[in-house]
Amino acid sequence: MTYHTVAFFENIGSTAYDGVTAVQDTILNTVNNRILPGRNYGLSWCYVMGGTINQARLDSPQARSVVLPQFLQIDRAVSPSTDPNFNDLRKNPFLIRGLEEFQPQVVNDGVAEDDYVIMGLTESFEPTPSGEIWSMRGTSTTASTANEWSTITTTWDSELPAGSWYLLGGIVQSANAIAYRWVIEGQDLRPGGVATSSLNNRTAELFYNGGQGILGRFQAWNPPRVQILETAASSDIDVLMQFMRAPG
């Protein structure tokens, strides 16, 4: 699945719906604290997290033509839970229309808190082929910047044999992590997912084991880089990447 991961973050204390500000994105434009895509996408998944969030919905001109759709699943937490409550919309993606700004809105208990919304915007889907799925671990000591997409340098435990490989997902963990995305050479869209804050936690299965099909293709000498979104700066990050050999 070729898709792009976008994030929204804001310190909010409101018992009425309040828009969550888009995290600056180098691929999609951010305008008026919203994301402005240049073409149509399908919203294939959404993760909503905050300590006292009660409700969340999507606001866009396309949505307003009917009703602002509610996100049914909310993770009332300050870091991603194990098996987090999660909106899996892959069977019926919601249309995100190109050249229309969009933004999530949330309601919480009214006490100021950091609220996050992470979304996957799908462009196409390529199913995972049959075959062996390999996993490789890496670590990073790159200092991230809180509440921004920070590109980290990963030191991998192993080197891949020469050739082409399909990226199929993985897991990214750090004490302050909220989300991550993969940066693949020659591909503008950056697929990613919900991170874990502990090695003992498990994220949603669609982010690994090929749950979203082929995310991209890379050469052994140039593996994907990682961008991470964290609540506070850290420099102790674990990365698990999954892949399989591609033809050619």
N, C-alpha and C positions, 0 to 999 in steps of 0.2 A: 504494500500500500504506500503510494507516494503521498505524503501529507506533510503539513507544516504545523509546528507546535507554537502556540501563542500563549501569553500569560498576562494576567491583570492582577494588580496589587494596590491596596490602599488601606490606610488606617481609618477605620469607619466606626462610628458609634451612632446608630440610627434605628429607630423603630418604624421608619418609613423607607420605601425603596430608595436606594442610593447607588449611583453608578460607580463601578470599580475601574480605576484608571489603568489604561493599557501600559504594560512594560515596553519601553522603547525596543523596536524590532528593526534589524538591519535589512530584512527582506520585504516585509509589508509596511506600508506607511502607517504612521500614527497621527491622527488629526483630532483635535478637540477631546483628547484623552481616550479616543476610540481607535480601533483598528479599521483601516480603509483598504480592503483588498482590491487588486487591480483586475481580478477576474472571479468567476464563480467558484465556490468551494462547497463541499458538504461537511457539515459539522458532525463528525463521527464519534466523538467522545468528549466528555466534559467532567472536570473534577472541581468541586467547590469545597473550600476549607476555611474554617474560622471557629474560634472557641465558642461563640454563642450565636452563630448564624441560624436563622429560623427558616428563611425562604431565599430562593434565588431564581432569576429568570433572565431571558435574553431579550435585549432591546435592539431593534433594527427597523428600518422602513419596511422591509419585507415582512417582518413579524407583525408589525402594527396593522398590516392589511387584514389580519384575522384576529389574533390575540397574542400577547407576549407570552411565549411558552415557558412554563415552569420547569426547572430541573428537579426531578423527583428525589434524587439522592444527594445528600449533604453530609460532609464529614465534619462533625463538631469537634474540632481538635486544634491544637497549635502546631502540630507536625503530622505528616501523613500517617494514618493508622495502618496496622496490619490488615490486609484485605479491605482497603478503604471503600466506604460507600462511594459509588462511582456510576456515572451516567454513560452507559454503553449504547450508542446510537448507530452502530455500524449497519444494522439491518435496514434502518430507515433514516439516513442522514438528513439533517435539517439544512435547507438551502441557505447559504451565506452568499448573497448576491454581490457581484463585483461592482465597485464604485459606489457602494453604500456602506456608511460607517456602522459598526456594531459594537456592542458593549454589554457585559453582564450587569445586572443590578441585584443587590442583596439587601436583606433586612436582618438585623441582629438585636440583641437585648438592649441596645442603646448605650452601652459602655464602650468607649474607644478601644478597638483591637485591630490587629493586622488580619485582613481577609484576602484570600487568594482564589483566583479562578484560572484553571489551565484548560486549554482546548486543543483538539486536533482537527485541523482543516484538511479534508481529503480532496485530492485532485484525481487520483486514479488508483486502481487496485491490481496487483499482480500476485496471484496466490503462491504460497510457499511450495516449491517442488518437493517431491519425495527425496529422501537422502539423509545423510548424517548432518546433524546440527552440532557445531563445535562451539565451545565457550572458552574465552580467554580473559584473564584477570589483568587489570592494570591499577596503578595508584597515581595520585597526584598530590603534590604539595604546593600547587599554585594558589596564591591568596586570591579568593574571590571577592567580589563587591556585593554587599547586601542588596537584595531586591533589584538586581540587574542580571541580564544574561552575561555570564562571565565565561570566557573561553579559557579552559585549563589545559595544561600540558600533561599528558598521560605517559607514564613509563610502564610498558607492557612486560609481563613476566616472560613472554615467549615471542619468537618471530615466526611469521607465517611463511610457508613455502611460496615460491614465486607463482604468480598467476592472478586470476580475477576471483573475487569473492562477493557473495551476496550478504548484505547486512540484514539480520532478521530480528534484532532487538537486543535487550539486555537489561541490566539493573545498575543504577547509580546510587551510592549511599554516602551520606555524611551526616554529622549530627544536626546540621542546620538546613539540610536540603529539602526543597519543595518539589522541584521539577528539573528536567534536563532535556537536552536535545542533541542530536548527532549532526555534525558538520561534515559533509561528504564532498570531496573534490569533484567539481564539474556539475554539481546539483545545487540549485538554489534553495529548494524546500528543505527544511530541517526537521525530520521526524524525531519524536522524543516521547516523554511520558512523565508519570508521577514517580518521584524518587522515594527512597526510604531513608529514615533517620537513624536506623539501627540495623546491624547485620542480622539481627534476630527477626526483623520484620519482613513481610512479604507484600509486594505490590500487586496490582491487578495483572492477571495472567496475559491479557492482550498485549502487554509490553515486552513479552519474551516468548520463546519457543515458536516464533513465527506467527504470533497471534494476529498480526496485521499484514501478513504477506511479506514480500520483498520490499525493504525500505530504501534500498539503493545498492549500488555496485561500486566496489573499490578495488584497487590494486594492493597486493601484499606489502609493497614498499611504502604505501601511503594510506594507512588505516584511518578510519573516521576520527575526527577530533570531537571533543565534548564541550558543550556549554552547559552551565549549571545555574540554577536560580536558588538562592538561599536566603533565609531570614536574617542571617548575620554572617559576616565574613568568616571564612574558615580555610584551612589549608591541609586538611586530612580527608581525602576523598578516595573511595573505592569504586572501581568501574568493572563491570562484567559485560563483555560484548559477545553476542551470539552471531554466528555466520555459517555459511556453507559454500562449498566450491561452486563457482559459476563456470559455464562453458566458455571456451576461448582464452 
